[in-house]
Amino acid sequence: MEVKVLPNRVIRTNENETLMEALTRHQLPVENICNGRGTCGKCKVRITGNPSAPSAQDLEHLTEVEIKAGFRLACKVIPQEGMVIELNFVESQDRKESALLGMKVSALDPGIEKFCLTLSKPSLEDERADLDRVLDALTAITGRNYNRPSLPVLRKVSNVLRADQFVLTVTVSENEILEIEPGDTAQRLYGVAVDIGTTSVGLALYDLIAGNLLKVVSVENEQTAYGADVISRISFAKASSENALTMRNAVRRTINHLLKEIESKTGVPKNEIVKMTIVGNTTMHHLLLALDVSHLAVSPFVSVCNRPLEFSALDLGLEINSQAKVFLLPNIGSFVGGDTVGAIVGAPEVLGQGNHLLIDLGTNCELFLHTDKMMLACSTAAGPAFEGAGIAYGMRAKQGAIESVTITESGVDCKVIGEQEPIGICGSGLIEAIDEMRKAGVINKQGKISVPETADKLSNELRQRIRSVEKGREFVLAYGTDQSADVTISQKDVGELQLAKGAVCAGIKTLVEMAGISVAELDSVTLSGTFATYLKADNILNIGLVPDISPEKVKMVGNAAHVGAIRALLNHKEMDMTQELYKKIRHIELGGSAKFSNYFMNSMYLERLS
């Protein structure tokens, strides 16, 4: 059966598969938070030709306006001949690039070098083998002895020598030859730093000779088709060996897609990229390597490997130079991965004297506390609410997402990415909206939305924006059109944010207490992550996401995990430092902590929390 996907795709569907399964199989973008169970309401597609009758889940999650306009949940649609589908192909706003630009990196020492050699030609008096001729000249320049080269290098050495009158360039890593090329290409040396996020993947291309950033690109992680969070993906991957390979191939395709994009945008051939560094949480790390993830999410939460790893690009199926060095930063525990280590390297001020807290906010939340006596790290069960999952009109930071909110007596002013009609709200907008609703009196500190008939302190305009729905009350941020629904925040949405921010705040309090200090004794609180870049200190303190401290101590550093990968790319000593970090950081599991549970209950209030 054939289904048309606008604007120009036609896909064939299999018998007994849902539209969601067909779109996922064809690698077409559709949000899948609940892994096809019909509980999240996020896999909306618009059927413009031959629409199916709405399912019970459609009626539960979609508005009457959306249903009339042809919207359905893809996971509950059985494809029919002649069906025409419209997907949301809007690319994510490239917040990774804007968050990364301006980041400062350390001294340039990538650990990979290029040497141009001019060799004497063979003669009857000098019958050395071609490889010996190369190795002798290289040793004379560097003073190092070299291992035997890889088979691909060995197979082309003769042709390379003779391609340009015995002038060639050799790429080496310590005592290993990675590549040989005819002519003088010593000034062309490139590397990429990759941030594998649960939601999106970012890739930065660097000139390793000058240390210059050439381009940053990012795209949604293809693994999102199999679940929004790490628990969903662990469950999917451990169901079968085929599923595990599906997850590995999805993230591999995502990285290779970005490599192809960066080649087209910069003109740098992928084969000239000879070094890659990768950060990601422990689940992303394991899925990329096709490691067993079945023990990550069950007590005692054991990973396969935490130590730093090194592979060739060929080993991992990554489409750069086949002998390129690929370094993965170490994990700390099952839910505190190389992205946290990367964030520490990327924000090195947290390793200074005093008491410093690092909060890495994203689809998952990791905490790192450094004092003069110890280093502790943990992960909080915040869930993906900060990325819009679990929120009725929550979405990622795409065009049409409300990213900032101001509420006055006269109404609500929303700043929208792309300056267009709003279709949803992203994490930064949600946090500011909740704080603004709290300040305006639309909700109280318990998170309850006011009853409009008794909310005497509210203006008539704000009271009219509060309305009763089947599962409680909701507040209208932006009114929709004939083709789009109102963007609202419901009582359930407020509760989801309270759970997420309560877990973060409780994790902070628990970690601080275990270190034997108080929150007031923190010298700095650093928030990292692309999402955190767009938060305001007052908002996160006002709703109690972070315990009450001086706003001057709170700072946002952008995507520090990616910066850590960049630092390790540009200076191999930074990579060496991660070896020491992962050994010294003590991992704290909060799951069975009575302290955390007690703090969690008291951290749900929407107010400044001591």
Helices and strands as residue ranges (DSSP letters): E 2-6, E 9-12, H 19-25, E 44-49, H 56-61, H 64-68, E 71-73, G 74-76, E 84-86, H 95-100, E 112-118, H 130-142, H 151-163, E 167-173, E 176-182, E 190-196, E 200-207, E 212-220, G 222-226, H 230-238, H 241-266, G 270-272, E 273-280, H 282-288, E 309-312, H 313-316, E 325-328, H 338-346, G 348-351, E 356-361, E 365-370, E 375-380, G 383-387, E 401-408, E 411-416, E 424-425, H 427-440, G 452-454, H 460-464, E 466-469, E 472-478, E 487-490, H 491-514, G 519-521, E 524-528, G 532-534, H 537-542, G 551-553, E 554-556, H 560-570, H 572-584, E 586-587, H 594-602
